[in-house]
Amino acid sequence: MGVLVYIPSFDRMRVLIAPDKFKGSLDATKVCEAMEEALRESGKPIQSRSIPMADGGEGTCDMLTKFSGGRKIKVSALDPFFRKIEGEFGISGDGKKAFVEMANVSGLQLLKAEERNALLGTTYGTGQLIAAALDQGVDSIIMGVGGSATNDAGIGMGEALGAKFYDAAGNPLKPIGQSLKSIQVIDIKNLHRRINEVFVTAICDVSNPLFGINGAAHVFGPQKGASPEVVDFLDQGLINFATVVKRQLGLDINFPGAGAGGGLGGGAKIFFKIKFQSGINFIIDFIGLEKLVQQSDLIITGEGKMDEQTLSGKVVKGVADLSRKYHKPLVVVVGKNELPPEKTNFLGVHKVVPLLDGKTSESEAFAATYSLIKKRLKDEVIPFFL
């Protein structure tokens, strides 16, 4: 698809900026700021609106809290290896919703590469955030499930909320991935007093089952430091855990999305009244993005790397679907593009603008993402679209 020059029928071009984070480089708010600066410095008659986007992983809590006019609450919590850190969650402006992001305290982002160990990681800190949110008296919790350093099927989260897990001899087990294979008894009699009063919506961007070749351990374990032998061990643990849950509680926790967050999606079904939803679809509805797209003349989105995963529920795909639906020109700014032209054309993208242009190295792009976004917009977008 060639570049289309779009001329609005009135004086000021209405531009919607709705990018995801550039992972490891800039959060979505900073990406928006860079794009806004480029548009403002162009001197063109532009009316722009920025919506920092997310899909359930890092940045989701910030985005939902800000959009709802809410506030952040700091909580002393434990990281994936039971070390004390300061976590946080959001409360909506009306005080009725809490926004919890597991990546905030149980995320891979908290660890150095050499620290990653899916056997020993826990989601206990995520449970602490949820317990603190329940204590605030909220009616519902929106939980971003993604970006985790763990593979414990949410038993750490469960223990922080009052659950206990025992082996065949009645010994209590530490709530980590390594323990899943030994669990024979699950005690949920003493869960948080408000846990049945609150409805939880789990949002994520994957549809993997709990176990099996497409499950939590096999697909996500390697990036969390798991060797092939450890992956097999963790998968057996997830199978055992699901078997015990089925036998004792009568619940099937192996379903699409159960593998999100190292199996936390599956484990969450044990503890909460819960529903699961695509992260990007939830966020599109929550912020009314469809109406904003309808009201705009040009849409600009972006992400760190555009690849096959982009096509399965990421921010760029969600924004592209709406842009195509309303026949709006769409520009995608990316750190790196790994999709062939036929697939970007299928998405309805009018122009892909990569920061890596053959002259800029990856390390240079990471170090200068903000300025590169501005430069690419000034050189490759504004002259053609605005």
MINUBA-960396 format. One record per residue (C-alpha): residue in one letter; y, x, z; residue number from 1. Coordinates in pm, whole numbers, plus 50000, padded with zeros to 5 digits. Layout:
BEGIN
{site "A" {Y X Z} NUM}
...
***
This chain:
BEGIN
{site "M" {50000 50000 50000} 1}
{site "G" {50337 50147 49903} 2}
{site "V" {50646 50162 50119} 3}
{site "L" {50839 49837 50107} 4}
{site "V" {51215 49835 50148} 5}
{site "Y" {51293 49521 50346} 6}
{site "I" {51643 49376 50334} 7}
{site "P" {51727 49109 50596} 8}
{site "S" {51923 48800 50502} 9}
{site "F" {52188 48861 50768} 10}
{site "D" {52406 49146 50893} 11}
{site "R" {52189 49304 51162} 12}
{site "M" {51828 49409 51112} 13}
{site "R" {51613 49288 51403} 14}
{site "V" {51365 49561 51498} 15}
{site "L" {51082 49516 51747} 16}
{site "I" {50954 49837 51905} 17}
{site "A" {50610 49788 52062} 18}
{site "P" {50415 50114 52098} 19}
{site "D" {50133 50230 52324} 20}
{site "K" {50154 50558 52516} 21}
{site "F" {50094 50889 52341} 22}
{site "K" {49817 50992 52579} 23}
{site "G" {49871 51323 52753} 24}
{site "S" {50225 51349 52621} 25}
{site "L" {50453 51046 52664} 26}
{site "D" {50412 50712 52837} 27}
{site "A" {50496 50399 52639} 28}
{site "T" {50839 50362 52800} 29}
{site "K" {50940 50710 52688} 30}
{site "V" {50806 50644 52337} 31}
{site "C" {51027 50335 52323} 32}
{site "E" {51326 50538 52440} 33}
{site "A" {51275 50798 52166} 34}
{site "M" {51252 50527 51901} 35}
{site "E" {51558 50344 52039} 36}
{site "E" {51761 50666 52033} 37}
{site "A" {51672 50733 51671} 38}
{site "L" {51778 50383 51570} 39}
{site "R" {52099 50398 51773} 40}
{site "E" {52198 50742 51638} 41}
{site "S" {52148 50623 51282} 42}
{site "G" {52468 50418 51303} 43}
{site "K" {52298 50136 51112} 44}
{site "P" {52357 49769 51205} 45}
{site "I" {52041 49719 51409} 46}
{site "Q" {51947 49479 51688} 47}
{site "S" {51640 49628 51858} 48}
{site "R" {51412 49522 52138} 49}
{site "S" {51159 49751 52311} 50}
{site "I" {50832 49640 52470} 51}
{site "P" {50625 49931 52611} 52}
{site "M" {50267 49822 52545} 53}
{site "A" {49925 49883 52704} 54}
{site "D" {49571 49753 52657} 55}
{site "G" {49418 49759 53006} 56}
{site "G" {49415 50134 53069} 57}
{site "E" {49689 50364 53195} 58}
{site "G" {50030 50202 53194} 59}
{site "T" {49905 49842 53216} 60}
{site "C" {50019 49788 53574} 61}
{site "D" {50366 49931 53503} 62}
{site "M" {50407 49718 53195} 63}
{site "L" {50300 49388 53354} 64}
{site "T" {50499 49449 53671} 65}
{site "K" {50817 49530 53483} 66}
{site "F" {50783 49239 53242} 67}
{site "S" {50726 48990 53526} 68}
{site "G" {51034 49109 53713} 69}
{site "G" {50813 49236 53991} 70}
{site "R" {50798 49534 54226} 71}
{site "K" {50558 49814 54311} 72}
{site "I" {50382 49853 54645} 73}
{site "K" {50265 50196 54760} 74}
{site "V" {49921 50226 54924} 75}
{site "S" {49742 50516 55091} 76}
{site "A" {49412 50536 54903} 77}
{site "L" {49125 50766 54805} 78}
{site "D" {49087 50932 54468} 79}
{site "P" {48753 50958 54278} 80}
{site "F" {48631 51229 54520} 81}
{site "F" {48748 51058 54843} 82}
{site "R" {49064 51267 54873} 83}
{site "K" {49372 51097 55013} 84}
{site "I" {49642 51012 54757} 85}
{site "E" {49924 50763 54723} 86}
{site "G" {49831 50476 54496} 87}
{site "E" {50026 50170 54392} 88}
{site "F" {49992 49821 54252} 89}
{site "G" {50239 49565 54125} 90}
{site "I" {50343 49222 54248} 91}
{site "S" {50499 48973 54008} 92}
{site "G" {50852 48852 54066} 93}
{site "D" {50727 48521 54207} 94}
{site "G" {50484 48698 54442} 95}
{site "K" {50183 48510 54307} 96}
{site "K" {50014 48776 54091} 97}
{site "A" {49904 49130 54165} 98}
{site "F" {49858 49391 53895} 99}
{site "V" {49595 49654 53975} 100}
{site "E" {49508 49942 53745} 101}
{site "M" {49189 50128 53833} 102}
{site "A" {49312 50440 53651} 103}
{site "N" {49587 50468 53913} 104}
{site "V" {49349 50587 54187} 105}
{site "S" {49007 50615 54019} 106}
{site "G" {49119 50759 53687} 107}
{site "L" {49022 51057 53479} 108}
{site "Q" {49393 51141 53462} 109}
{site "L" {49379 51250 53828} 110}
{site "L" {49127 51526 53769} 111}
{site "K" {49129 51870 53612} 112}
{site "A" {48877 51909 53332} 113}
{site "E" {48652 52129 53546} 114}
{site "E" {48648 51870 53829} 115}
{site "R" {48492 51589 53626} 116}
{site "N" {48164 51471 53778} 117}
{site "A" {48040 51118 53706} 118}
{site "L" {47761 51156 53964} 119}
{site "L" {48004 51199 54255} 120}
{site "G" {48293 50978 54148} 121}
{site "T" {48382 50658 54333} 122}
{site "T" {48598 50350 54272} 123}
{site "Y" {48664 50314 54647} 124}
{site "G" {49037 50361 54591} 125}
{site "T" {49047 50072 54345} 126}
{site "G" {48897 49851 54615} 127}
{site "Q" {49165 49966 54856} 128}
{site "L" {49438 49859 54614} 129}
{site "I" {49272 49519 54573} 130}
{site "A" {49237 49476 54950} 131}
{site "A" {49607 49555 54993} 132}
{site "A" {49693 49303 54720} 133}
{site "L" {49482 49036 54893} 134}
{site "D" {49670 49108 55215} 135}
{site "Q" {49994 49029 55030} 136}
{site "G" {49875 48670 54984} 137}
{site "V" {49864 48666 54603} 138}
{site "D" {49691 48382 54417} 139}
{site "S" {49549 48595 54136} 140}
{site "I" {49484 48955 54042} 141}
{site "I" {49508 49108 53696} 142}
{site "M" {49291 49419 53697} 143}
{site "G" {49314 49683 53425} 144}
{site "V" {48964 49825 53378} 145}
{site "G" {48970 50153 53191} 146}
{site "G" {49052 50521 53206} 147}
{site "S" {48811 50580 53494} 148}
{site "A" {48657 50905 53615} 149}
{site "T" {48363 50714 53761} 150}
{site "N" {48022 50571 53681} 151}
{site "D" {47946 50388 54006} 152}
{site "A" {47930 50028 53868} 153}
{site "G" {48210 49937 54108} 154}
{site "I" {48010 49989 54429} 155}
{site "G" {48292 50205 54566} 156}
{site "M" {48534 49919 54505} 157}
{site "G" {48285 49682 54668} 158}
{site "E" {48250 49896 54980} 159}
{site "A" {48628 49913 55025} 160}
{site "L" {48621 49531 55020} 161}
{site "G" {48344 49509 55282} 162}
{site "A" {48015 49540 55089} 163}
{site "K" {47733 49773 55195} 164}
{site "F" {47450 49928 54993} 165}
{site "Y" {47115 50049 55132} 166}
{site "D" {46807 50230 55009} 167}
{site "A" {46446 50113 55058} 168}
{site "A" {46434 50261 55410} 169}
{site "G" {46751 50079 55516} 170}
{site "N" {46974 50387 55504} 171}
{site "P" {47337 50328 55399} 172}
{site "L" {47428 50491 55068} 173}
{site "K" {47749 50663 54972} 174}
{site "P" {47923 50450 54705} 175}
{site "I" {47901 50694 54413} 176}
{site "G" {47720 50699 54079} 177}
{site "Q" {47443 50918 54216} 178}
{site "S" {47341 50643 54460} 179}
{site "L" {47283 50366 54206} 180}
{site "K" {46922 50462 54143} 181}
{site "S" {46842 50438 54515} 182}
{site "I" {46998 50099 54592} 183}
{site "Q" {46750 49835 54706} 184}
{site "V" {46963 49609 54928} 185}
{site "I" {47316 49479 54875} 186}
{site "D" {47503 49328 55171} 187}
{site "I" {47810 49119 55078} 188}
{site "K" {47830 48908 55394} 189}
{site "N" {48144 49076 55522} 190}
{site "L" {48368 49085 55216} 191}
{site "H" {48745 49056 55257} 192}
{site "R" {48836 48720 55410} 193}
{site "R" {49055 48617 55113} 194}
{site "I" {48827 48731 54833} 195}
{site "N" {48710 48378 54746} 196}
{site "E" {49066 48243 54745} 197}
{site "V" {49181 48459 54457} 198}
{site "F" {49088 48455 54088} 199}
{site "V" {49057 48790 53910} 200}
{site "T" {49114 48855 53540} 201}
{site "A" {48963 49183 53428} 202}
{site "I" {49125 49319 53115} 203}
{site "C" {48985 49605 52911} 204}
{site "D" {48962 49736 52557} 205}
{site "V" {48586 49787 52526} 206}
{site "S" {48289 49553 52492} 207}
{site "N" {48011 49789 52599} 208}
{site "P" {47721 49654 52808} 209}
{site "L" {47642 49797 53151} 210}
{site "F" {47345 50010 53046} 211}
{site "G" {47151 50125 52740} 212}
{site "I" {47248 50341 52446} 213}
{site "N" {47585 50163 52418} 214}
{site "G" {47634 50134 52793} 215}
{site "A" {47868 50296 53044} 216}
{site "A" {47673 50617 53099} 217}
{site "H" {47574 50696 52740} 218}
{site "V" {47910 50620 52581} 219}
{site "F" {48156 50729 52849} 220}
{site "G" {47955 50959 53076} 221}
{site "P" {48000 51276 52865} 222}
{site "Q" {48380 51260 52884} 223}
{site "K" {48343 51237 53263} 224}
{site "G" {48149 51560 53284} 225}
{site "A" {47795 51425 53248} 226}
{site "S" {47531 51637 53073} 227}
{site "P" {47258 51460 52869} 228}
{site "E" {47026 51478 53173} 229}
{site "V" {47292 51331 53401} 230}
{site "V" {47366 51057 53145} 231}
{site "D" {46999 50952 53153} 232}
{site "F" {46996 50960 53534} 233}
{site "L" {47310 50746 53557} 234}
{site "D" {47176 50500 53301} 235}
{site "Q" {46859 50459 53507} 236}
{site "G" {47081 50400 53809} 237}
{site "L" {47272 50127 53629} 238}
{site "I" {46945 49962 53523} 239}
{site "N" {46819 49973 53882} 240}
{site "F" {47143 49831 54019} 241}
{site "A" {47140 49543 53768} 242}
{site "T" {46776 49471 53857} 243}
{site "V" {46854 49454 54231} 244}
{site "V" {47157 49233 54169} 245}
{site "K" {46946 48995 53957} 246}
{site "R" {46667 48984 54215} 247}
{site "Q" {46885 48945 54523} 248}
{site "L" {47191 48755 54397} 249}
{site "G" {47065 48588 54080} 250}
{site "L" {47344 48737 53866} 251}
{site "D" {47316 48897 53525} 252}
{site "I" {47564 49186 53517} 253}
{site "N" {47463 49334 53180} 254}
{site "F" {47703 49165 52938} 255}
{site "P" {47967 49276 52683} 256}
{site "G" {48244 49448 52879} 257}
{site "A" {48025 49521 53183} 258}
{site "G" {48027 49890 53092} 259}
{site "A" {48406 49917 53117} 260}
{site "G" {48540 50144 53389} 261}
{site "G" {48208 50319 53442} 262}
{site "G" {48030 49988 53499} 263}
{site "L" {48301 49844 53725} 264}
{site "G" {48320 49548 53487} 265}
{site "G" {47960 49458 53574} 266}
{site "G" {47991 49524 53945} 267}
{site "A" {48309 49317 53971} 268}
{site "K" {48110 49005 53887} 269}
{site "I" {47929 49042 54222} 270}
{site "F" {48243 49037 54435} 271}
{site "F" {48498 48813 54263} 272}
{site "K" {48559 48484 54094} 273}
{site "I" {48633 48660 53769} 274}
{site "K" {48682 48628 53396} 275}
{site "F" {48695 48904 53136} 276}
{site "Q" {48949 48925 52858} 277}
{site "S" {49051 49168 52587} 278}
{site "G" {49334 49377 52728} 279}
{site "I" {49555 49360 52422} 280}
{site "N" {49500 48985 52374} 281}
{site "F" {49587 48919 52739} 282}
{site "I" {49904 49126 52715} 283}
{site "I" {50011 48967 52386} 284}
{site "D" {49986 48625 52550} 285}
{site "F" {50143 48738 52879} 286}
{site "I" {50460 48876 52720} 287}
{site "G" {50483 48628 52432} 288}
{site "L" {50459 48903 52172} 289}
{site "E" {50374 48663 51891} 290}
{site "K" {50712 48491 51920} 291}
{site "L" {50889 48829 51933} 292}
{site "V" {50714 48936 51611} 293}
{site "Q" {50815 48609 51442} 294}
{site "Q" {51179 48672 51535} 295}
{site "S" {51185 49029 51400} 296}
{site "D" {51244 49182 51057} 297}
{site "L" {51065 49512 51115} 298}
{site "I" {50794 49608 51365} 299}
{site "I" {50743 49965 51486} 300}
{site "T" {50436 50051 51694} 301}
{site "G" {50243 50367 51764} 302}
{site "E" {49986 50564 51964} 303}
{site "G" {49874 50921 52018} 304}
{site "K" {49583 50912 51775} 305}
{site "M" {49492 50644 51523} 306}
{site "D" {49118 50642 51456} 307}
{site "E" {48819 50408 51445} 308}
{site "Q" {48878 50303 51808} 309}
{site "T" {49218 50170 51700} 310}
{site "L" {49036 49901 51501} 311}
{site "S" {48855 49760 51806} 312}
{site "G" {49113 49614 52039} 313}
{site "K" {49379 49881 52080} 314}
{site "V" {49754 49815 52090} 315}
{site "V" {49816 49911 51726} 316}
{site "K" {49547 49668 51607} 317}
{site "G" {49692 49382 51812} 318}
{site "V" {50046 49443 51687} 319}
{site "A" {49921 49486 51330} 320}
{site "D" {49734 49155 51338} 321}
{site "L" {50052 48970 51437} 322}
{site "S" {50268 49156 51187} 323}
{site "R" {50024 49071 50908} 324}
{site "K" {50003 48706 51020} 325}
{site "Y" {50382 48664 50987} 326}
{site "H" {50422 48896 50684} 327}
{site "K" {50642 49144 50871} 328}
{site "P" {50668 49507 50756} 329}
{site "L" {50494 49737 51004} 330}
{site "V" {50549 50108 51068} 331}
{site "V" {50301 50300 51285} 332}
{site "V" {50414 50630 51437} 333}
{site "V" {50118 50839 51556} 334}
{site "G" {50054 51186 51686} 335}
{site "K" {49757 51217 51452} 336}
{site "N" {49609 50983 51193} 337}
{site "E" {49233 50989 51131} 338}
{site "L" {49207 50659 50943} 339}
{site "P" {49178 50662 50563} 340}
{site "P" {49442 50474 50359} 341}
{site "E" {49208 50184 50280} 342}
{site "K" {49171 50105 50651} 343}
{site "T" {49542 50127 50729} 344}
{site "N" {49604 49905 50426} 345}
{site "F" {49350 49657 50563} 346}
{site "L" {49544 49650 50891} 347}
{site "G" {49855 49561 50695} 348}
{site "V" {50040 49882 50782} 349}
{site "H" {50326 49954 50542} 350}
{site "K" {50380 50313 50652} 351}
{site "V" {50199 50556 50883} 352}
{site "V" {50422 50831 51021} 353}
{site "P" {50219 51115 51179} 354}
{site "L" {50383 51377 51399} 355}
{site "L" {50123 51628 51278} 356}
{site "D" {50246 51680 50923} 357}
{site "G" {50068 52005 50832} 358}
{site "K" {50366 52213 50943} 359}
{site "T" {50360 52124 51313} 360}
{site "S" {50070 52244 51530} 361}
{site "E" {49901 52017 51782} 362}
{site "S" {50035 52219 52077} 363}
{site "E" {50387 52201 51935} 364}
{site "A" {50354 51824 51888} 365}
{site "F" {50238 51777 52248} 366}
{site "A" {50530 51983 52376} 367}
{site "A" {50795 51812 52162} 368}
{site "T" {50665 51457 52115} 369}
{site "Y" {50993 51289 52212} 370}
{site "S" {51208 51487 51968} 371}
{site "L" {50946 51466 51692} 372}
{site "I" {50932 51085 51717} 373}
{site "K" {51310 51074 51677} 374}
{site "K" {51304 51313 51382} 375}
{site "R" {51025 51130 51198} 376}
{site "L" {51203 50796 51235} 377}
{site "K" {51530 50944 51109} 378}
{site "D" {51362 51118 50815} 379}
{site "E" {51084 50880 50712} 380}
{site "V" {51162 50529 50841} 381}
{site "I" {51533 50460 50870} 382}
{site "P" {51622 50564 50511} 383}
{site "F" {51354 50336 50364} 384}
{site "F" {51349 50031 50592} 385}
{site "L" {51696 50006 50747} 386}
***
